[in-house]
Amino acid sequence: TGAQQSATVANPASGASPDLLPHFQLEPEDVYIVKNKAVSLACRATPATQIYFKCNGEWVHQADHVTQHSTDRGTGMPVMEVRIEVTRQQVEKIFGLEEYWCQCVAWSSSGTTKSQKAFVRIAYLRKNFEQEPMAREVSIEQGVVLPCRPPEGIPPAEVEWLRNEELVDPALDANVYVTPEHSLVLRQARLADTANYTCVAKNIVARRRSASAAITVYVNGGWSTWTQWSGCSTSCGRGWQKRSRTCTNPTPLNGGAFCEGQNVQKTACTTLCPVDGAWSEWSKWSVCGAECTHWRSRECSEPAPRNGGRDCHGPELDTRNCTSELCSHAAHGAEDVALYVGLVAVAVCLVLLLLVGVLVYCRKKGGLDADVADSSILTAGFQPVSIKPSKADNPSLLTIQPDLSTTTMTYQGSLCPRQDGPAKLQLPNGHLLSPLGTGRHTLHHSSPAAEGADFVARLSTQSYFRSLPRGNTNMAYGTFNFLGGRLMIPNTGISLLIPPDAIPRGKIYEVYLTLHKQEEVRLPLAGCQTLLSPIVSCGPPGVLLTRPAILAMGHCVEASAENWSIRLKKQSCEGTWEDVLQLGTEPCTELYYCQLEAQACYIFTEQLGRFALVGESLSMAASKRLKLVLFAPAACPSLEYNIRVYCLSDTQDVLKEVIQLEKQLGGQLIGAPRVLHFKDSYHNLRLSIHDMPSSLWKSKLLASYQEIPFYHIWSGLQPFLHCTFTLERLSPSTCELACKIWVWQVEGDGQSFTINFNIAKDTRFSDWLVPDSEVGAPALVGPSAFKIPFLIRQKIISSLDPPGTRGADWRMLAQKLNLDSHLSFFASKPSPTAMILNLWEARHFPNGNLSQLATAVAEVGKQDGALFAVSEAEC
């Protein structure tokens, strides 16, 4: 072929101008082969004696050329046009080595000219999108980004978006634009943007559609302004007036949160009633006067007219004739009688006043000792006992002697039982803690805790019981008096501390503490809000506390002021949730206060009720702690084997529920839980399994990973989110599995779990789980609920509450215990020292180091050198 072409080139056709090089009027262009259809390449040149195609450096056979001759009308020069066809087989023959290209070479008597290269590619478009848009729920005016990465293809696919099957044209809507990465962006979501969005990718081969993503634009409700107060409901006397507002500014739409708070306010009003005047009784007739007349009078005072009432009608003075001839003599005689009667009346009044004074004096003197002797009546059922020193060799042991004159229950024993071992509570002697006096001390002990069935039976008669969980698994209860105590729900980190003197003396309260499951209580969350803690109730509501109780519970927030706005919410009696405290700001009320620590929060509250911690992220750097826990069956009787990966909020109560659930399913814990910081980046959580021995196991998962949507995790309202990896062993004799599980947030950091265990062995739950029987009693009453001995506590309070020299008072103690950031809250209470000791008790029970507290107290009073020891008590 080459020889033939050379001969042809050496003998150019006649008629060509020997002075001109050929130039191309038509050059071959890039083409794509669709399916199995051959493509045509063409070129045209003038003046040209021969034109041939050269593809990938090799001449195309002359027989494969289709040649056409013509003459240029303008110049009269000969024109030659040549075409060839390229098949898919020709291109695939060199696929992977280089791209397939062709070019024309034209000859004339003056030389040769080459055309541009034309590339021939096989066109295709894969079926699966690299990334599809996901359904979203967004607040109105919030920005929305719908990502779309089209399937791989040649030529690259063009992308267009459909809204409810209609083309989205950014040129017609300034609120919409498409990024160079093909993502659809809604600058500010509008109600009209609520629709199904589909990403469409197309090229010359095919057209692909992604799964539709539903965008729901919701509107959170807002209150209208209050109406004017209505008129009083009664025209006379006490009544009511009210005003109202509606949740129409704006009205909640598409699942948006309803307005929180009351829509109607009522207040008492009083309308003054008009009172008509009425006459009093007539007075007695006066003495007959010298004019032989006497008179009587009355007043318009029963009642007197007021508030616009009518006055009395008729005369107020009545006179008449005495009708006696001796009226003047009788008048003188009557005047003498009246004088004597007046003197006798005065004397009688003086004697009566003297007798009353004597009786009052005698009663006060005689009743003083009786009141003191019978002061136990004020305790309303508590048995008074006295404290007397015991043996001389153990002065720290205080014994309570019972009063056998009554039949009520008494408490006998040490206020703070002596501990075996050398542990001592070292406290300075001197002005800070003077030695205990020898006077009489009286303590009261409450009745024993009610039995569970009786307690729940009493609760069932109350209206608030309908919203409490049934069963005793997540409930603790007890009976308390002024000595206080503690309620704990085992294995949840939830407790309620009732400090001494929080309950008024003479009162007995039956108190409960419950943990709610998220599906039992509807907690509305708006916007980017998320539940950060368990929902806990303590009550009964309306209990009068004279000092704040401390509710302790876990949370899962990585708190920082620049990333989070955290609020304490409390459910009102009407069932609505209200913000009672915003953390990080000065509290607007003295009823609530919250100390937020790394793993737990401590809520001071003088009103019991239902509480939860809710956060709202201020930036995409805000993160929550997730606990990733893996479970698998303890035995594998079949070829299938399931590994369940739970994604939980990092609080003890959720972990407890999952462990109980897995025990029922026969699952075993694989390793210790891991912590993942989940960011507010709108990206989902992905999980995948890797590095399984392919000769022994295979995964039945069709996709390369599983995914948990972002909002399912971020809201915190779905407690048991998990993915299941179903594996199949290829032989029944396979009893070991080694693999890795990767967990990561899209465009975020990832974590991997290396699993290596024997599935034929029945593995028990890990030792870090504490059995319920080892946690301790759910209710502790009186001194046994506190680490600090009762009398020592009272001495510390009385010594550190008053301002001390060189600042040696409660403020220095708070500084020693790293609580100086809460000084303003402590100072707002009658006893700041008591607040500090209560918080110490809530944070350090039951494993707190009493010696460290004693050291802090000793440093406050270090100017006193002498020390005395009091036995450490685990009260």
Secondary structure, 3 states (H helix, E strand, C coil): CHHHHHHHHHCCCCCCCCCCCCEEEECCCCEEEECCCCEEEEEEEECCCEEEEEECCEECCHHHCEEEEEECCCCCCEEEEEEEEECHHHHHHCCCCCCEEEEEEEEECCEEEECCCEEEEEEEECCCCCECCCCEEEECCCCEEECCECCCEECCCEEEEEECCEECCCCCCCCEEECCCCCEEECCCCHHHCEEEEEEEECCCCEEECCCEEEEEEECCCCCCCCCCCCCCCCCEEEEEEEECCCCCCCCECCCCCCCCCCEEEEEEEECCCECCCCCCCCCCCCCCCCCEEEEECCCCCCCCECCCCCCCCCCEEEEECCCCCHHHHHHHHHHHHHHHHHHHHHHHHHHHHHHHHHHHHHHHHHHHHHHHCHHHHHCCCCCEEEEECCCCCCCCEEEECCCCCCCCCCCCECCCCCCCCCEEEEECCCCCCCCCCCCCEECCCCCCCCHHHHHHHHCCCHHHHHCCCCCCCEEEEEECCCCEEEEECCCCEEEEECCCCCCCCCCEEEEEEEECCCCCCCCCCCCEEECCCEEEEECCCCCCCCCEEEEEECCECCCCCCEEEEEEEECCCCCEEEEEECCCCCCCCCEEEEECCCEEEEEECCCCEEEEEEEECCCCCEEEEEEEEEEECCCCCCEEEEEEEEEECCHHHHHHHHHHHHHHCEEECCCCEEEEEECCCCCEEEEEECCCCCCEEECCCCCCEEECHHHHHCCCCCCEEEEEEEEECCCCCCEEEEEEEEEECCCCEEEEEEEEECCCCCCCCCCCCCHHHCCCCEEEHHHHCCCCHHHHHHHHHHHCCCCHHHCCHHHHHHHCCCHHHHHHHHCCCCHHHHHHHHHHHHHCCCCCHHHHHHHHHHHCCCCCCEEEEECCCC
